[in-house]
């Protein structure tokens, strides 16, 4: 079992295939154009940095401290109300595909969930039969919790959408997309 899947070169090869440009890239590019951004920091957190409870408040505070008043932050988070992890079973997620690393069999299995925390194993079985299993821990926060945390960190004008196309946030929205502006402290 691997703590860090990106120490396994076979899994590194798959990252860009699994995370190709899509609606998310289009959203952030359009936002940068809309606000006429002069500088952009892509704080890619697919690793879950923003979700870890021990660092989450300080990360938001650091981001706020790094922005000038009027600076904009935008990010997405999984929506806990959608309870997507209930579908992360071998039966529901099993797939096979040909990849640069060879024919791959893969699936997810939740091993623990409760109190906004979900632990799951991602299985990746390669042609030689080896199963590269890595464990991921995700922490889910509600829209109200994240909004309050952004306000506490010095952000305002907070908008929350239920997807990449300004959809309203609903219980079954897979994503919550946040946009907030650094306020002047006065």
C-alpha atoms as one frame of an Amber mdcrd trajectory, in Angstrom:
protein
   0.000   0.000   0.000   1.415   3.379  -1.018   1.051   6.526   1.050   1.902
   8.699  -1.959   0.688   7.372  -5.316   2.962   9.736  -7.199   6.073   7.930
  -6.022   4.972   5.083  -8.315   6.072   6.011 -11.855   3.281   3.909 -13.363
   0.661   6.012 -11.588   2.429   9.275 -12.427   2.079   8.370 -16.127  -1.689
   8.122 -15.649  -2.192  11.466 -13.895  -2.555  13.645 -17.004  -4.774  11.050
 -18.674  -7.066  11.067 -15.651  -6.976  14.853 -15.223  -7.208  16.256 -18.724
  -8.246  19.848 -19.348 -12.007  20.286 -19.173 -14.737  22.538 -17.820 -12.613
  23.354 -14.774  -9.778  24.766 -16.897 -12.256  26.745 -18.985 -13.864  28.172
 -15.830 -10.579  29.374 -14.323  -9.343  30.836 -17.624 -12.631  32.711 -18.089
 -12.445  33.998 -14.499  -8.885  35.257 -15.055 -10.062  37.088 -18.183 -13.161
  38.471 -16.429 -11.226  39.995 -13.533  -8.348  41.012 -15.816  -5.894  39.099
 -13.661  -2.320  40.360 -13.856  -0.915  37.507 -11.783  -2.237  33.996 -11.292
  -1.245  31.356  -8.780  -2.464  27.878  -9.626  -2.618  26.375  -6.168  -3.536
  22.921  -7.444  -4.692  20.933  -4.457  -5.724  17.645  -5.957  -3.579  16.212
  -3.209  -6.130  17.344  -0.636  -3.966  19.976   1.071  -6.890  22.338   1.559
  -8.983  19.628   3.152  -6.629  18.461   5.902  -8.058  19.819   9.185  -4.670
  20.496  10.760  -3.568  22.867   7.959  -6.811  24.091   6.403  -7.278  27.279
   8.523  -3.639  28.332   8.104  -3.749  27.703   4.348  -6.766  29.993   3.952
  -5.078  32.581   6.183  -1.856  32.371   4.153  -3.744  32.742   0.891  -5.553
  35.769   2.287  -2.254  37.237   3.469  -0.693  36.753   0.041  -3.466  38.608
  -1.794  -3.873  42.345  -2.078  -7.291  43.778  -1.189  -9.550  43.045  -4.159
  -7.606  39.894  -5.054  -9.737  36.897  -5.968  -9.544  33.293  -4.860 -11.510
  30.523  -6.525 -11.542  26.785  -5.890 -13.823  23.809  -5.916 -14.705  21.295
  -3.260 -16.711  18.107  -3.302 -20.246  18.604  -2.007 -20.866  16.471   1.100
 -24.642  16.620   0.570 -24.247  14.602  -2.658 -22.660  11.730  -0.651 -20.664
  10.585  -3.709 -18.539   8.226  -1.606 -21.530   5.927  -1.210 -20.937   4.953
  -4.854 -17.204   4.332  -4.414 -17.512   0.546  -4.360 -15.689  -2.047  -6.432
 -18.944  -2.923  -8.183 -19.735   0.681  -9.125 -16.205   1.854 -10.015 -14.514
  -1.196 -11.565 -13.060  -0.517 -14.993 -10.386  -1.751 -17.354  -8.441   0.313
 -19.868  -5.294   0.335 -21.931  -2.796   2.923 -20.723   0.858   3.831 -21.387
   1.627   1.621 -18.364  -0.221  -1.323 -19.966  -3.670  -2.822 -19.452  -5.010
  -1.529 -16.148  -7.792  -2.824 -13.920  -8.909  -0.284 -11.332 -11.555   0.400
  -8.704 -12.257   2.279  -5.478 -13.350   0.951  -2.095 -14.387   3.092   0.869
 -12.884   1.692   4.050 -14.183   4.265   6.534 -16.597   7.199   6.601 -18.099
   9.428   9.230 -18.128  12.973  10.596 -17.128  14.527   7.266 -14.152  12.188
   6.788 -13.945   9.513   4.099 -11.084   7.039   3.679 -10.851   4.997   0.506
  -8.427   2.708  -1.289  -7.728   3.098  -4.996  -6.692  -0.196  -6.593  -4.591
  -0.213  -9.770  -3.791  -3.712 -11.037  -1.080  -3.698 -13.713  -0.332  -6.366
 -16.349   2.229  -8.061 -14.096  -0.534  -8.624 -11.521   0.790  -6.102  -9.011
  -1.930  -4.093  -7.283  -0.728  -0.571  -6.542  -3.122   0.380  -3.767  -3.046
   3.837  -2.287  -5.191   5.185   0.496  -6.757   8.637   0.355  -8.390  10.546
   3.199 -10.838  13.275   2.235 -12.520  15.765   4.532 -15.846  17.180   3.401
 -17.089  20.614   4.441 -20.479  22.117   3.721 -20.953  25.274   1.715 -21.856
  27.141   4.911 -18.717  25.898   6.686 -16.425  26.901   3.826 -18.138  30.284
   3.481 -17.652  30.958   7.216 -13.995  29.891   6.976 -13.419  32.243   4.025
 -15.016  35.115   5.944 -12.848  34.342   8.975  -9.750  34.451   6.732 -10.656
  37.918   5.455 -12.643  37.214   2.292 -16.020  38.616   1.243 -18.232  38.826
  -1.841 -18.390  35.040  -1.670 -20.206  33.276  -4.491 -20.947  29.545  -4.446
 -22.019  27.587  -7.509 -23.024  23.975  -7.966 -20.776  23.420 -10.988 -18.584
  25.043 -13.618 -21.423  26.881 -15.404 -22.807  29.018 -12.546 -25.419  26.434
 -11.611 -27.098  26.995  -8.245 -25.698  24.772  -5.485 -28.116  21.904  -4.869
 -27.905  18.874  -2.602 -27.086  16.680  -5.591 -24.472  19.051  -7.041 -21.259
  17.030  -7.284 -19.104  20.131  -6.815 -19.222  23.406  -4.957 -17.285  26.118
  -6.802 -16.272  29.086  -4.651 -15.152  32.553  -5.622 -14.240  35.149  -2.982
 -12.554  38.544  -2.840  -9.907  39.628  -0.324 -11.368  42.445   1.758  -9.535
  45.533   2.969  -8.879  45.408   6.689  -9.702  48.754   8.093
